[in-house]
Amino acid sequence: MEAKTIAQLTELLSVSRVVQIALALMLAWLILYTLHFGLQQLMRRFPKYRLQMGSVFPIVRIGLWLLCIIYIIFGIINPPQAIVFAVLGSLGLAIGLAAQVAVRNLLAGVLMIFNQPFRVGDMVKFGGYYGEVIRLDLSVTLLRTLDDNVVMVPNSVVLENAVANANSGELSEMVVVNIDLPQSVEVHEVRVLAKEAAIASPYTYLKKPVIVIVEARYDYSHLLRLVIKAYVVDVRLERVLASDITERLIEAMQARGVNGKIDSSL
């Protein structure tokens, strides 16, 4: 039975059909490449809608490849039903035995596209890494860290672990800056300076609140920690905002004669 099926498949895959299949795959790839290039240009032209546009391409990609595969099978090859069922059975057996991890990642990728824990452009943390989601493939997720490293994580790992999403599809996100000071400082004065530094930064999204919290801390001596919480106008500028707030506060503190241990963290 298997020999007969292979012989039928060989007859179906004539030279002309192989050429048609190659052309169909090339056309699908060209369309996707053109769409991706055009989308990248639009994202640069309209950065305000970068996250929304970036989340569209993964769905378009999987849809186009599915349409291409369906067209190749039923439009070009058009095999008898017996061969279709035989091939599907053989593929199912091969997948079950040799590609369990790949299939798990593939299914996880499909689930993530239609039930998204995050989108392209979101700042997320999982697997010990934090950064911007730059690509969602069917089997892996690509993450660009703040140090400009690209991390590739299998989709099954993403779904099996907790994911922290800093902005959830928005351009703005909260940035936290920690400032450690000696207990001898004038708390009210420094707190006012910290809030003014955050509000004065051009990278602060002023439509959302700026909050300064005072906490007690001990690090070889008793300290006061200022926790400055402000929203950045674009997630890609979070480190720039933290640095700018810290710099402005240091200058204001030096002008007032206040010294402290500075520790900025996101």
Backbone torsions as a table, in degrees:
resi	resn	phi	psi	omega
1	MET	NA	-42.9	179.9
2	GLU	-65.7	-39.6	178.8
3	ALA	-63.6	-38.8	179.0
4	LYS	-65.7	-41.4	179.3
5	THR	-63.8	-43.1	179.0
6	ILE	-62.7	-40.3	179.2
7	ALA	-63.6	-40.3	179.0
8	GLN	-66.4	-39.5	177.6
9	LEU	-64.2	-38.7	178.7
10	THR	-62.8	-39.4	178.1
11	GLU	-66.5	-38.1	-178.3
12	LEU	-68.9	-35.0	-177.5
13	LEU	-88.2	68.6	176.2
14	SER	-75.3	171.5	-178.4
15	VAL	-61.3	-42.8	-179.0
16	SER	-64.0	-38.5	179.4
17	ARG	-71.0	-36.9	176.7
18	VAL	-62.1	-40.6	177.5
19	VAL	-63.7	-42.4	178.2
20	GLN	-62.9	-40.0	178.4
21	ILE	-63.1	-45.0	179.2
22	ALA	-61.2	-41.2	178.8
23	LEU	-65.5	-39.8	178.8
24	ALA	-63.3	-42.8	178.9
25	LEU	-65.8	-41.5	178.7
26	MET	-64.4	-39.5	179.5
27	LEU	-65.7	-42.2	178.4
28	ALA	-62.1	-43.5	179.6
29	TRP	-64.1	-41.2	-179.7
30	LEU	-64.2	-41.4	178.6
31	ILE	-62.7	-44.7	180.0
32	LEU	-64.8	-41.2	179.1
33	TYR	-62.0	-43.5	179.7
34	THR	-64.5	-44.0	178.8
35	LEU	-62.6	-42.6	-179.5
36	HIS	-65.1	-42.5	178.8
37	PHE	-63.4	-46.5	179.2
38	GLY	-62.8	-39.2	179.0
39	LEU	-65.8	-38.6	177.2
40	GLN	-62.8	-39.3	178.1
41	GLN	-65.8	-40.8	178.1
42	LEU	-64.9	-38.2	179.6
43	MET	-65.5	-36.0	176.2
44	ARG	-71.7	-35.0	-178.7
45	ARG	-75.3	-35.3	-178.7
46	PHE	-126.0	72.0	-176.3
47	PRO	-61.9	-21.3	179.7
48	LYS	-62.6	-30.2	-178.2
49	TYR	-107.9	22.4	-176.4
50	ARG	-59.9	-43.0	-176.2
51	LEU	-68.2	-41.8	-179.6
52	GLN	-64.8	-42.4	-179.3
53	MET	-69.8	-36.6	-179.8
54	GLY	-65.9	-28.2	-178.9
55	SER	-78.2	-11.7	-177.9
56	VAL	-79.8	-38.1	-170.9
57	PHE	-61.3	-41.9	178.8
58	PRO	-57.6	-37.7	178.8
59	ILE	-69.0	-41.8	178.2
60	VAL	-62.3	-41.4	-178.3
61	ARG	-62.5	-48.7	-179.0
62	ILE	-66.7	-36.1	178.7
63	GLY	-66.2	-42.0	-178.7
64	LEU	-67.7	-42.0	179.0
65	TRP	-66.3	-35.5	176.2
66	LEU	-64.8	-42.9	177.4
67	LEU	-63.1	-39.9	179.1
68	CYS	-62.8	-44.9	-179.7
69	ILE	-64.5	-42.3	178.7
70	ILE	-62.8	-42.1	179.3
71	TYR	-63.8	-41.1	180.0
72	ILE	-63.2	-43.9	-176.4
73	ILE	-70.2	-50.0	-171.4
74	PHE	-99.5	-17.3	-179.8
75	GLY	-98.2	-32.8	-177.8
76	ILE	-104.3	-56.2	-177.1
77	ILE	-76.0	-48.0	179.0
78	ASN	49.1	62.0	-176.3
79	PRO	-79.4	160.6	173.7
80	PRO	-63.7	157.3	-177.6
81	GLN	-60.9	-35.4	-178.8
82	ALA	-61.1	-40.7	178.9
83	ILE	-69.2	-39.4	179.0
84	VAL	-59.1	-47.7	-178.9
85	PHE	-66.6	-37.8	179.9
86	ALA	-66.3	-42.9	-180.0
87	VAL	-67.2	-42.3	178.7
88	LEU	-62.3	-38.8	177.8
89	GLY	-64.6	-43.4	178.9
90	SER	-65.7	-41.7	178.2
91	LEU	-64.2	-41.1	178.8
92	GLY	-61.3	-42.0	178.7
93	LEU	-65.6	-43.8	-179.9
94	ALA	-64.0	-41.7	179.8
95	ILE	-64.7	-42.6	-178.5
96	GLY	-64.1	-34.0	-176.4
97	LEU	-89.1	-38.7	-168.6
98	ALA	-114.7	-10.8	-172.5
99	ALA	-135.0	40.5	-177.6
100	GLN	-64.0	-43.3	-179.6
101	VAL	-65.7	-43.2	-179.8
102	ALA	-63.0	-41.9	179.9
103	VAL	-66.6	-39.0	178.2
104	ARG	-61.7	-42.5	177.4
105	ASN	-65.2	-39.3	-179.9
106	LEU	-64.3	-47.2	178.9
107	LEU	-63.8	-38.9	177.1
108	ALA	-62.9	-39.0	178.3
109	GLY	-63.9	-40.8	177.7
110	VAL	-63.9	-43.9	178.2
111	LEU	-61.8	-39.1	-178.4
112	MET	-69.6	-29.2	179.4
113	ILE	-71.4	-39.6	-176.7
114	PHE	-96.1	-15.8	174.8
115	ASN	-134.0	79.0	-163.7
116	GLN	-79.0	119.2	169.8
117	PRO	-75.2	-21.3	176.2
118	PHE	-160.8	168.3	-179.9
119	ARG	-124.6	169.3	173.9
120	VAL	-61.0	129.4	-177.7
121	GLY	101.2	-14.3	178.2
122	ASP	-74.5	148.9	173.9
123	MET	-96.4	113.9	-173.6
124	VAL	-128.3	163.4	176.6
125	LYS	-134.0	121.5	173.7
126	PHE	-159.1	154.0	179.1
127	GLY	60.6	25.6	-179.2
128	GLY	81.7	3.9	-179.6
129	TYR	-116.7	147.3	177.0
130	TYR	-133.1	133.5	179.0
131	GLY	171.8	-168.1	-176.4
132	GLU	-92.8	133.3	174.8
133	VAL	-73.3	117.3	-176.7
134	ILE	-106.3	-15.6	-179.9
135	ARG	-161.9	139.2	175.1
136	LEU	-118.2	107.2	175.1
137	ASP	-98.0	173.3	-179.4
138	LEU	-67.7	-27.1	-176.3
139	SER	-115.1	-23.5	-176.6
140	VAL	-137.1	159.4	172.8
141	THR	-116.8	132.3	179.9
142	LEU	-103.5	129.9	-175.4
143	LEU	-123.7	131.1	174.8
144	ARG	-103.2	117.3	-177.7
145	THR	-77.2	172.7	179.4
146	LEU	-67.4	-18.2	175.7
147	ASP	-91.9	12.5	176.7
148	ASP	67.1	29.3	171.7
149	ASN	-96.5	141.0	177.9
150	VAL	-99.2	121.1	-178.6
151	VAL	-109.5	130.2	178.8
152	MET	-106.9	118.8	-175.7
153	VAL	-119.3	129.5	176.3
154	PRO	-60.3	140.9	-176.3
155	ASN	-63.9	-31.8	178.7
156	SER	-63.7	-35.5	178.0
157	VAL	-66.0	-38.3	179.9
158	VAL	-62.8	-45.3	-177.4
159	LEU	-72.4	-26.1	-177.2
160	GLU	-86.2	-5.2	-177.8
161	ASN	-127.3	160.8	178.5
162	ALA	-68.3	139.7	179.8
163	VAL	-122.5	126.5	175.7
164	ALA	-100.9	120.7	-178.2
165	ASN	-108.7	118.1	-172.7
166	ALA	-79.9	-26.5	-174.6
167	ASN	-130.0	-19.4	174.0
168	SER	50.9	52.2	174.8
169	GLY	89.1	-3.3	178.1
170	GLU	-98.7	158.5	176.5
171	LEU	-76.8	-32.0	-177.9
172	SER	-88.6	152.3	174.1
173	GLU	-152.5	157.5	-180.0
174	MET	-76.8	135.6	174.1
175	VAL	-117.7	131.7	-178.2
176	VAL	-110.9	125.6	178.0
177	VAL	-117.3	124.4	179.9
178	ASN	-102.1	128.4	178.4
179	ILE	-121.8	117.4	178.3
180	ASP	-95.6	129.0	-176.9
181	LEU	-132.3	154.9	173.7
182	PRO	-67.1	152.9	-177.3
183	GLN	-67.4	-13.4	-176.6
184	SER	-77.6	-9.3	-176.4
185	VAL	-72.1	159.8	174.3
186	GLU	-78.4	105.8	-170.8
187	VAL	-61.1	-47.4	-176.2
188	HIS	-62.4	-43.0	-178.4
189	GLU	-62.7	-47.0	-178.2
190	VAL	-67.5	-35.8	178.6
191	ARG	-63.6	-40.5	177.7
192	VAL	-65.0	-42.6	179.1
193	LEU	-62.3	-39.3	-179.8
194	ALA	-64.8	-42.6	179.8
195	LYS	-67.5	-39.7	178.1
196	GLU	-64.1	-38.6	179.0
197	ALA	-62.8	-40.7	-179.9
198	ALA	-68.7	-42.9	-178.3
199	ILE	-68.2	-33.9	-176.9
200	ALA	-74.7	-17.3	-177.4
201	SER	-68.8	133.6	178.5
202	PRO	-69.7	-10.2	-178.4
203	TYR	-95.5	0.0	-179.0
204	THR	-85.7	134.2	176.9
205	TYR	-87.2	100.4	-169.3
206	LEU	-78.8	-5.8	176.0
207	LYS	-76.5	-9.9	175.2
208	LYS	-116.1	154.9	-170.7
209	PRO	-70.7	151.9	171.1
210	VAL	-106.8	125.5	-174.9
211	ILE	-123.7	137.3	175.0
212	VAL	-122.8	122.4	-178.6
213	ILE	-115.0	141.5	177.6
214	VAL	-106.7	127.6	179.5
215	GLU	-128.8	150.6	173.5
216	ALA	-86.2	141.4	-178.1
217	ARG	-147.7	152.5	178.3
218	TYR	-128.3	123.8	175.8
219	ASP	-144.4	84.9	-173.1
220	TYR	68.3	-15.8	174.4
221	SER	-159.0	164.9	-179.5
222	HIS	-75.3	128.3	-177.8
223	LEU	-126.8	165.0	169.1
224	LEU	-113.4	132.3	179.0
225	ARG	-109.8	125.2	170.6
226	LEU	-92.3	123.8	176.7
227	VAL	-107.5	106.2	-178.1
228	ILE	-96.9	120.9	-179.6
229	LYS	-115.8	115.2	179.7
230	ALA	-139.4	156.1	179.6
231	TYR	-99.0	137.1	-179.9
232	VAL	-92.0	148.9	-176.5
233	VAL	-69.6	-27.6	178.9
234	ASP	-144.8	133.5	-174.8
235	VAL	-57.5	-28.4	-179.0
236	ARG	-72.3	-8.0	-177.5
237	LEU	-108.1	16.8	-174.3
238	GLU	-64.0	-40.5	178.0
239	ARG	-69.1	-34.9	178.4
240	VAL	-64.5	-41.6	178.3
241	LEU	-63.5	-46.6	179.7
242	ALA	-58.9	-43.0	179.2
243	SER	-65.4	-41.6	-177.1
244	ASP	-66.6	-43.0	178.2
245	ILE	-62.3	-44.1	-179.9
246	THR	-61.5	-44.7	-179.6
247	GLU	-62.9	-45.0	-179.4
248	ARG	-64.0	-39.4	-179.4
249	LEU	-69.6	-40.1	177.7
250	ILE	-59.3	-46.2	-179.6
251	GLU	-62.7	-41.2	179.6
252	ALA	-67.0	-39.9	179.2
253	MET	-67.0	-40.6	178.0
254	GLN	-64.8	-37.8	178.7
255	ALA	-65.6	-29.7	178.5
256	ARG	-94.0	-0.5	179.1
257	GLY	78.0	26.4	179.8
258	VAL	-104.3	128.4	177.9
259	ASN	-113.7	144.6	179.7
260	GLY	-158.8	166.8	177.4
261	LYS	-90.2	119.9	-175.4
262	ILE	-96.9	128.9	177.2
263	ASP	-139.4	103.6	-179.5
264	SER	-95.8	131.5	176.8
265	SER	-144.9	152.9	-177.8
266	LEU	-98.4	NA	NA
